Amino acid sequence: MAFTNYRILIYSENPDTLMPFYRDVLGFELLNHLDIPGDYGYMMHVVGDLNVWLGKHSEVKGKAKENFRHLFNLYPEEGVMHWYEKIKDLPEVTIVAKPFLAPFSTPDNQVYFCTFLDPEGNCWQFVGKK
């Protein structure tokens, strides 16, 4: 069996308020807005074959209660510090871990991490060069 394509599904009580963060702050491309009775949401393109679906779900209320059950990694070409500087002062974002050097880094391969929560408490991490 082979897997093709990759999609993260994030459900929300109100994806209309979450979508602008992903589009305007993280720069994900809005591909599609699905609006049918009982189901609606937004398909966002991240990179390559990675898409994120931000959808309405009747069982989701408020912010994520277990922020770290799922952690999504982003590998920015610009580096971790670039993105940390971009999001650190946004009131809707919670910085969990400021940029730090990963313990498995070597002098020849330094890897940095920065962990944050989106406006609804979903956990993301920038990973890569400083």
N, C-alpha and C positions, 0 to 999 in steps of 0.2 A: 504494500500500500504506500502511496506517495501523497504528501500534502501539497497543495498549491494554494496560493493566496493566503492572506493573513488578515484577520479583522479582530479588533477589540470591540466588545460591546459594553457600553456604559449606560446603565439605565438611570433615569432621573424622574423626580416628581414633575420637574419643569425644564425640559431640555432647551427651551427657548432662552432661558437665562444663562445656561451653561455654554451653549454654542459660541457666543461671541468671544469668550475666553480662549477657546481652542482656535478660532479663526483669527482673531485680532491680536492676541498676545503670543500664542505659540506658532501662529502662521500656518496652521493646517488649512488645506484648500477645501472649501465647501463644494462637494460633488453633487449632492442631491438633497432635496427636502421631500420626504415622503409624508403625505397627509391624507390618510384614508380613515374612515370611521373606526374608532377604537384603537388606532395605531398611528403614531407619527414620530418623526425624528429626522436626524441629519446624518448624512454620510460624509465623513471628512477624510481627505487623503493626507497621509503623513509623508511617506517616502516609499519608493519602490512599490511593492505589493501590499504595504501596510495601510489599512484603512481603519478608522475609528467610527463606530456607530454610536450616536448620542440619541437615545430613544426614550419615549414616555413609557412608564410601566406603572400599572395601577397599584402594585404592591410596594413601591418605593415611596417612602415618606421622609423628607428632610435630608440631612447630610449623611454620608457614609458613617456607619457606627463602628465598623472594624476597618480602619483606614489601611492597615498593613496586610490584610488578607490577600490582596492583589497589589503588586507593585509593577508598574510599567516603566521600562527603560527607554530613553531616547538618547541617541548618540550624535550630538551636534557637531558638525564640521567646524564651527566657529570656536568650539571649546566650552567647557563647563562654566568658566567665569563670565563669559559673554552672556550666557543665558541667566545665570544667577543675577547679574547686574540688571538684566531686563525685568525680572519678576520680583526681586527682593522687596521693593517698596509698594507693591500692589496690595491694597487692603484685603482683597478677596483671596489672596494666596497666603498659605502658612508655610514658612520655611521650617522643615524638620531637621535638616542637617545642612549647614553651610558647606561650601566646597571643601573637600578634604582628600588627601592622598590615600588611595586604597592600600590596605595593609599588604596586599600581594604584589604591589608595585616593585619594580626593580629600577636601578639607575637608567637602564636602557629602555624601559617600558613603564612610564609613569602614567597611572590611570587615576583620574579624579572622579568623585561622585558629589552630587548635590541632590538632596531629597526634598520634595515639596508636596503639599496637598493642593489640589485644584479648589475652586470655589465651593464644591460640594464634598470635599474631604477625600477624593480619590487620590491615591498616592502615585507619584511619578518621580523618576530619578533621571537626571542628566548624568551621562557617563562618557568619559573620554579624556582628551588632553586638557590641560589647565586652560 
